[in-house]
């Protein structure tokens, strides 16, 4: 391994320092104290010089083995970011131009006892500009990001993390560095490069089988024969195969039939069963006498993307069947967890992914403008049951298709599919993010006469190249060309449909920041919602780390600088104003904190309304629309401390939205909506068996902690894996029954209760905007905290009904069992799960309690 300490020098050699590999220039400078935190205040712009320079990594290396004894020696880079010339002992081995590719250089004839390795980087910014200039025949839009993103141009001309040149939620930090493992490999006969296993269920014989694929570099000039033994002890399965490897790149594909008498436990998504994996050992014994042992985990699951006619509706369905069972996908969209990938540790990934599972998510879409995630990311998803919709890394742009570019993309796709296809968590490959829509909706104002050129490029890149490689490498899971797409309908229309947002096909992305988000009629009754959402600000404790006191106002230069989405800060307040009063405090810091709180309340309530609408739409067709089978909101995590659509702040802290997600993604949930004066309540269930339950509906007056009246409906059946209407009454009748209630003076809460204390989350339905609510009074909220083993118990007390009660313990890392809730009883117990050691004293000191009426 060549990980560890290297020497790093700027282009003219005026600055040299020690740098860690894996790593990048920015983190090396930060570690040596030569720059401040790149995320602090305006440093993303101040530190542009780093990305504009050409840096060189170098080191000397004593070869730890006798060079003459080995037939082949390679220098292997798992990831180079991005454009570099690689030299060994002043001999150029080759060049790199793709962050997502693996590079292996033959150094057999160059390596000595003492060696000098150099990786000479070229600024990604200048390289992308140069590539764009070379492309003389026609321009490839977009040239540059919108000005509010403060980003760099022509990112579509470089195979690098697309959002590293900026995005509408992230900064521009076009990194340079060796971002993954680098090592020297030496071997004499043959060497295993890729090893993958994919499961199939053979229906005709009702038997599981595993396809094992091994790809070797074979050094010898003649074929090598040998034996491969595969054993899975737990499944009483062992098979031995005679094999022959051809010189060059040899591959062996084996089919292992799993013993029929063994009961195979399938891998299931979170909430639907266990994530069983079986230990498997594969032993290669070849005639040269060398033996390779490979230990891996075998998972068994099938996935189908079902697109078929639906009775009573035009179009086609679009849903996933896992192990033969239709599954409603509940989750979010994943973006890179940091601008500097070497800071994304195993712990970072586990914390974020565990938070997704803890909020009842079963799926994430790895979005196409980031990176193919590290192996650990997919390992954790395999382990906790998070299904992955995997985009290829192309987003919101058109791309060149000259020969060099296509060759680089082909190598990237081949490498990534081979690296990742063994993961049961990955259930779909998708060619790009929003590029079908970009062409069909003409985002880049291309004159119709020129359209054909870009359509041809699109087909060349995603259909002729990416799709063909995926289909030849991996038949075990579906592929779609884009998201959003109309699926089979897009294929029929020549891969670019007239309207990729058609609710009767495929998946949709939907954003609307102008309409009132409490009004469910604005949402598309789509087959699958793969992107939708609303912005909010992260907590004050998160913003505080990267700002100064003068920044703590919603209209400060800092607040404008941090907002990368056009009019984002204004849109948030506009959405807040539909239902809440805006903060008027004369204390600027209090006003800022109040505004942050309201944006989080608004984001949580808006996303809740939209997500509940999608879940309720899964079993019905209304005017030809419905059968919605997925809700993945935008977005799960943050790349830095800034306003964004995320539900987890940079560092992992849960926003109110994430606490709401825990409830709106609950396996069993009652959902209410109003249509023409009538209140409908649906029972939504992801459970595998029907439930006989009692629906409890309670009306509360805002002015009292005593309920006004309670309606119980017993013997309600909520069908397994569906959404069924369980209650219907006109609101005027309900108010009539609960005499002292009007729309403005009361609120409805409701939950489903089963035997043995089995209960859904309690949901709420507001009969009016909270700014119009009558009888709400300022409450005295208090909390007493105690420790129990390694968790903390908060006992909350209130003197009046308190909407959107938020507990915040500042910088203490951890999460609450519930937050942002409507408190309708005197007392409520909330548990705090710390992510690091803390104490009752620390928690008491850090705690702030906020509810709606604390906002002035």
Number of C-alpha atoms within 10 A of each C-alpha: 10 16 14 13 13 19 16 26 19 17 17 11 10 7 10 16 15 17 24 21 21 21 24 23 24 24 22 19 20 13 15 12 10 12 14 14 17 22 18 16 22 15 15 20 16 10 16 15 8 18 20 16 18 19 24 25 26 20 15 14 14 11 13 8 10 9 16 11 10 14 15 22 20 17 22 19 20 16 20 28 26 28 25 25 17 22 18 21 15 12 13 13 16 14 17 20 21 23 25 25 25 19 20 18 15 17 19 16 11 15 20 17 11 11 16 16 18 23 23 20 25 22 20 29 20 17 18 21 17 13 15 22 12 9 13 9 7 11 13 18 18 17 18 15 17 17 11 17 22 20 25 25 18 26 28 25 24 23 23 28 27 24 25 23 25 25 20 21 23 29 27 21 22 27 27 28 31 26 22 19 18 22 13 16 16 19 15 15 20 24 18 16 13 14 19 20 23 23 20 18 17 11 8 6 8 9 15 18 17 19 16 18 18 16 18 19 20 23 20 17 10 11 13 19 14 16 15 20 15 21 20 19 12 12 18 12 17 17 15 15 14 11 17 16 21 18 17 15 15 19 20 15 13 18 16 20 17 21 16 14 10 11 10 18 16 17 24 25 25 22 18 17 13 15 22 19 18 16 14 19 17 20 16 20 18 20 13 13 10 11 14 14 13 13 12 17 14 22 26 22 24 21 20 18 19 14 18 13 12 16 10 11 16 13 22 22 25 24 23 22 15 19 16 11 14 16 18 22 25 29 29 28 21 27 25 23 23 18 25 22 19 17 14 14 14 13 10 16 20 17 16 23 24 17 21 26 19 16 20 21 28 28 29 29 26 24 25 26 23 22 22 21 19 15 12 14 17 23 16 17 27 25 17 23 25 32 26 24 21 24 26 26 24 26 24 20 23 23 23 23 18 11 9 11 17 16 12 16 21 18 16 20 21 16 16 18 17 20 15 20 22 25 21 32 30 24 25 21 23 27 26 24 23 21 24 29 22 18 22 15 15 13 14 14 11 12 9 8 7 10 14 11 10 18 18 11 17 22 18 16 22 21 17 12 16 23 21 12 17 22 13 9 15 16 12 20 18 18 22 24 29 28 27 28 29 33 25 19 21 21 15 11 11 12 22 25 22 17 16 27 21 20 22 26 27 28 28 24 22 16 11 13 15 10 11 17 24 20 14 19 12 12 17 21 26 29 29 29 26 26 21 22 26 28 27 29 28 28 23 18 15 19 22 16 14 19 17 12 8 11 19 21 19 19 13 12 14 19 20 18 17 25 21 25 20 13 11 19 21 13 17 24 18 17 23 22 16 17 18 20 18 18 16 13 13 9 8 14 17 17 20 19 19 22 23 21 26 27 23 25 25 27 28 24 20 22 24 21 20 25 26 21 21 24 28 29 24 23 15 15 16 11 10 16 21 24 27 29 25 27 29 25 28 27 25 26 27 26 20 25 25 27 28 28 25 31 32 23 26 20 19 21 24 24 26 29 28 24 23 23 24 20 20 27 24 20 20 24 27 28 26 24 20 17 12 7 12 15 19 17 21 22 28 29 26 21 16 15 11 14 20 16 20 18 24 16 20 18 22 22 25 24 16 17 17 15 16 17 18 14 14 13 13 14 12 18 16 25 18 17 21 23 23 22 17 17 16 14 13 15 19 15 13 17 16 12 12 18 11 13 20 19 18 19 19 26 23 19 18 24 22 26 20 16 10 6 7 9 15 20 17 18 19 19 16 16 17 16 15 18 15 14 21 16 14 22 16 16 17 13 19 14 20 12 19 17 13 9 6 13 17 20 19 22 15 20 18 19 17 21 25 27 19 20 23 19 23 21 19 16 16 19 17 17 21 19 13 19 20 24 20 18 19 22 17 15 15 13 14 18 18 21 15 16 13 9 10 15 16 15 10 11 20 15 11 13 14 15 15 20 23 25 15 16 20 13
